[in-house]
Amino acid sequence: MQSENPLIADFVKMVNSAAGTFAGATREARDSARERFRETFGGLDFVSREEFDAVKAMAAKAREEAEDMKIRLSALEAKIGQ
């Protein structure tokens, strides 16, 4: 049921306009914050997940090789010490 009172109709128009303005301001603030975040952190050198996993695998292999070398060195030292 629509009201034919011009005062109420004008109030409803004003509220609708304010809601639209608020939604636009919210979008603008979100976009501005996103752009500022990109400017701030865009220059940093972050690594991708694939690069991180590759380096992690290389480090694990290096640790295993170091442990093997320790065992071999201990065996050689024991052999020389006899």
C-alpha positions as a Markdown table, in Angstrom:
| # | Residue | x | y | z |
|---|---|---|---|---|
| 1 | Met | 0.0 | 0.0 | 0.0 |
| 2 | Gln | 1.6 | 3.2 | -1.1 |
| 3 | Ser | 1.2 | 6.4 | 0.8 |
| 4 | Glu | 0.1 | 9.5 | -1.1 |
| 5 | Asn | 1.6 | 11.8 | 1.5 |
| 6 | Pro | 4.3 | 13.8 | -0.3 |
| 7 | Leu | 6.3 | 14.2 | 3.0 |
| 8 | Ile | 6.6 | 10.4 | 3.4 |
| 9 | Ala | 7.4 | 9.9 | -0.3 |
| 10 | Asp | 10.2 | 12.5 | 0.0 |
| 11 | Phe | 11.5 | 10.9 | 3.2 |
| 12 | Val | 11.6 | 7.5 | 1.5 |
| 13 | Lys | 13.4 | 8.9 | -1.5 |
| 14 | Met | 15.9 | 10.6 | 0.8 |
| 15 | Val | 16.5 | 7.3 | 2.7 |
| 16 | Asn | 17.0 | 5.4 | -0.6 |
| 17 | Ser | 19.5 | 8.0 | -1.8 |
| 18 | Ala | 21.4 | 7.9 | 1.5 |
| 19 | Ala | 21.6 | 4.1 | 1.3 |
| 20 | Gly | 22.9 | 4.3 | -2.3 |
| 21 | Thr | 25.4 | 6.9 | -1.3 |
| 22 | Phe | 26.5 | 4.8 | 1.7 |
| 23 | Ala | 26.9 | 1.7 | -0.5 |
| 24 | Gly | 29.0 | 3.7 | -3.0 |
| 25 | Ala | 31.2 | 5.1 | -0.3 |
| 26 | Thr | 31.7 | 1.6 | 1.1 |
| 27 | Arg | 32.8 | 0.3 | -2.3 |
| 28 | Glu | 35.1 | 3.2 | -2.8 |
| 29 | Ala | 36.7 | 2.7 | 0.7 |
| 30 | Arg | 37.2 | -1.0 | 0.0 |
| 31 | Asp | 38.8 | -0.4 | -3.4 |
| 32 | Ser | 41.0 | 2.3 | -2.0 |
| 33 | Ala | 42.1 | 0.0 | 0.9 |
| 34 | Arg | 42.8 | -2.8 | -1.6 |
| 35 | Glu | 44.9 | -0.5 | -3.8 |
| 36 | Arg | 46.8 | 0.9 | -0.8 |
| 37 | Phe | 47.5 | -2.7 | 0.3 |
| 38 | Arg | 48.9 | -3.6 | -3.1 |
| 39 | Glu | 51.1 | -0.5 | -3.2 |
| 40 | Thr | 52.4 | -1.3 | 0.3 |
| 41 | Phe | 53.1 | -5.0 | -0.1 |
| 42 | Gly | 53.4 | -5.3 | -3.9 |
| 43 | Gly | 57.1 | -4.4 | -3.8 |
| 44 | Leu | 58.0 | -7.1 | -1.3 |
| 45 | Asp | 59.5 | -10.3 | -2.6 |
| 46 | Phe | 57.2 | -13.0 | -1.5 |
| 47 | Val | 57.8 | -16.5 | -2.7 |
| 48 | Ser | 55.2 | -18.8 | -4.2 |
| 49 | Arg | 54.1 | -22.0 | -2.5 |
| 50 | Glu | 55.8 | -24.0 | -5.2 |
| 51 | Glu | 59.2 | -22.2 | -4.7 |
| 52 | Phe | 58.8 | -22.7 | -0.9 |
| 53 | Asp | 58.1 | -26.4 | -1.3 |
| 54 | Ala | 61.1 | -26.8 | -3.6 |
| 55 | Val | 63.5 | -25.2 | -1.2 |
| 56 | Lys | 62.0 | -27.1 | 1.7 |
| 57 | Ala | 62.6 | -30.4 | -0.2 |
| 58 | Met | 66.2 | -29.3 | -1.0 |
| 59 | Ala | 66.9 | -28.5 | 2.7 |
| 60 | Ala | 65.5 | -31.9 | 3.7 |
| 61 | Lys | 67.7 | -33.7 | 1.2 |
| 62 | Ala | 70.7 | -31.7 | 2.4 |
| 63 | Arg | 70.0 | -32.7 | 6.0 |
| 64 | Glu | 69.7 | -36.3 | 5.1 |
| 65 | Glu | 73.0 | -36.1 | 3.2 |
| 66 | Ala | 74.7 | -34.4 | 6.2 |
| 67 | Glu | 73.5 | -37.2 | 8.5 |
| 68 | Asp | 74.8 | -39.8 | 6.1 |
| 69 | Met | 78.2 | -38.0 | 6.0 |
| 70 | Lys | 78.3 | -37.9 | 9.8 |
| 71 | Ile | 77.8 | -41.7 | 9.9 |
| 72 | Arg | 80.4 | -42.3 | 7.2 |
| 73 | Leu | 82.9 | -40.0 | 9.0 |
| 74 | Ser | 82.3 | -41.7 | 12.3 |
| 75 | Ala | 82.9 | -45.1 | 10.6 |
| 76 | Leu | 86.1 | -43.8 | 9.0 |
| 77 | Glu | 87.3 | -42.3 | 12.3 |
| 78 | Ala | 86.6 | -45.6 | 14.1 |
| 79 | Lys | 88.5 | -47.5 | 11.4 |
| 80 | Ile | 91.5 | -45.2 | 11.6 |
| 81 | Gly | 91.5 | -45.3 | 15.4 |
| 82 | Gln | 91.9 | -49.1 | 15.5 |
